[in-house]
Amino acid sequence: DKETLHWLFPKEKFGRRAPWIITTTPVGMAIVFVLWYPPSVDPDFLLIWFTVAVFFINFVISTLLIAGNAGVAELYPFKEERLRIDLWALMWSLFVGFFLLVAAAFVFFEAETDDEDLVGVCNGSQAAKDEVNREVSNRAKEVSLFPAIVLGAIMGLNLVSAK
């Protein structure tokens, strides 16, 4: 309903794009955080968990990009100005991509490679497989908490700079 949206987010104060940024950024922060902490390590559950999380993350990213690109087109009517903004966006994308590569490398290099007792777990019981899944999940949580916090902070800065 337009009246409700206008009451919650007056155009004079927020503009046309900021409500989308303000409403989707906290959702994105929560999804990125919850993604790393599934309530179960059952493989079938994890497949559903990560599929739903990826769907919502893609929705949040698409919404933020659409709002941001539409705002750039309104704020900078000349092609030269938009090209400069696109260059800065490309540079920031490369920076964030590099950060994510470093974070992924940190996760992979931090993993222990001397797990000889885990090699034969496929022939073990279901309880042994669940224990290995829990151990791997706990390691991933320990190693990946910092990148998740930093990514949440980046999204938080996006929320703060919405005006």
C-alpha positions as a printed Julia matrix, in Angstrom:
163×3 Matrix{Float64}:
  0.0     0.0     0.0
  1.45    3.35   -1.05
  0.15    5.28    1.94
  1.75    2.89    4.41
  5.08    3.02    2.6
  4.91    6.81    2.42
  4.16    6.93    6.15
  7.09    4.6     6.99
  9.55    6.15    4.52
  8.64    9.73    3.54
 10.16   10.59    0.15
 11.31   13.96    1.42
 13.49   12.31    4.05
 14.57    9.04    2.46
 14.25    9.51   -1.27
 13.0     6.79   -3.59
 15.86    4.28   -3.3
 16.85    4.39    0.38
 13.85    2.36    1.67
 15.0    -0.58   -0.43
 18.53   -0.27    0.93
 17.36    0.24    4.5
 15.05   -2.77    4.48
 17.27   -5.27    2.64
 20.63   -4.53    4.29
 19.7    -5.88    7.76
 18.15   -8.93    6.09
 21.38   -9.48    4.16
 23.47   -9.07    7.3
 21.34  -11.62    9.14
 21.46  -14.12    6.27
 25.25  -13.86    5.93
 25.62  -14.47    9.66
 23.1   -17.33    9.83
 24.6   -18.96    6.74
 27.65  -20.0     8.77
 25.63  -21.51   11.63
 23.27  -24.22   10.38
 21.3   -25.92   13.17
 22.11  -29.39   11.81
 25.01  -30.97    9.94
 22.89  -33.56    8.16
 23.91  -33.4     4.46
 20.31  -33.33    3.2
 19.45  -30.49    5.58
 22.6   -28.57    4.61
 21.65  -28.77    0.94
 18.28  -27.16    1.68
 19.85  -24.68    4.16
 22.45  -23.39    1.7
 20.01  -23.35   -1.23
 17.58  -21.15    0.7
 20.43  -18.94    1.96
 21.82  -18.46   -1.56
 18.35  -17.57   -2.85
 17.92  -14.87   -0.2
 21.48  -13.58   -0.61
 20.92  -13.25   -4.37
 17.64  -11.41   -3.7
 19.37   -8.98   -1.32
 22.31   -8.35   -3.64
 20.0    -7.85   -6.64
 17.81   -5.42   -4.71
 20.81   -3.41   -3.52
 22.35   -3.3    -7.0
 19.1    -2.24   -8.65
 18.53    0.51   -6.08
 22.14    1.67   -6.3
 22.3     1.72  -10.09
 18.98    3.52  -10.36
 20.2     6.08   -7.84
 23.42    6.64   -9.8
 21.42    7.24  -12.99
 19.3     9.86  -11.18
 22.13   11.59   -9.36
 24.57   11.76  -12.27
 22.75   12.61  -15.49
 25.9    12.95  -17.65
 27.68    9.98  -19.14
 31.14   11.11  -18.0
 30.0    11.3   -14.37
 28.42    7.85  -14.52
 31.6     6.42  -16.05
 33.61    7.82  -13.13
 31.17    6.27  -10.65
 31.28    2.97  -12.54
 35.08    3.03  -12.33
 34.93    3.5    -8.55
 32.36    0.71   -8.28
 34.65   -1.56  -10.32
 37.6    -0.72   -8.08
 35.6    -1.46   -4.94
 34.35   -4.71   -6.48
 37.93   -5.75   -7.19
 38.91   -4.84   -3.62
 36.06   -6.85   -2.11
 36.77   -9.75   -4.49
 40.41   -9.73   -3.42
 39.32   -9.69    0.23
 37.03  -12.66   -0.37
 39.85  -14.56   -2.1
 42.14  -13.87    0.85
 39.4   -14.94    3.27
 38.82  -18.15    1.29
 42.56  -18.85    1.21
 42.67  -18.27    4.96
 39.89  -20.81    5.45
 41.55  -23.4     3.2
 45.06  -23.0     4.61
 43.78  -23.02    8.18
 42.17  -26.42    7.72
 44.11  -29.27    9.26
 45.52  -31.75    6.78
 46.66  -34.43    9.25
 43.27  -36.05    9.66
 44.28  -39.63    8.91
 41.58  -40.9    11.25
 38.93  -39.33    9.01
 39.98  -41.22    5.87
 38.03  -44.37    6.64
 34.97  -42.65    8.02
 32.89  -43.47    4.94
 33.01  -47.14    5.96
 32.01  -46.29    9.54
 28.68  -45.98   11.23
 26.24  -43.11   10.83
 27.2   -41.81   14.27
 30.87  -41.62   13.2
 29.91  -39.77   10.03
 27.8   -37.31   12.03
 30.68  -36.73   14.44
 33.04  -35.98   11.53
 30.46  -33.61   10.01
 30.11  -31.83   13.35
 33.89  -31.51   13.72
 34.32  -30.14   10.19
 31.42  -27.75   10.74
 32.92  -26.48   13.99
 36.28  -25.89   12.3
 34.61  -24.0     9.48
 32.73  -21.85   11.98
 35.9   -21.01   13.88
 37.86  -20.08   10.78
 35.09  -18.26    8.88
 33.63  -16.15   11.67
 35.96  -13.21   11.02
 35.19  -12.97    7.25
 31.46  -13.19    8.04
 31.77  -10.37   10.58
 33.72   -8.19    8.13
 31.19   -8.82    5.35
 28.39   -7.93    7.77
 30.26   -4.74    8.7
 30.55   -3.81    5.01
 26.79   -4.28    4.62
 26.28   -2.23    7.79
 28.32    0.62    6.29
 26.07    0.39    3.26
 23.07    0.81    5.56
 24.62    3.82    7.3
 25.43    5.51    3.99
 21.94    4.99    2.56
 20.98    8.67    2.75
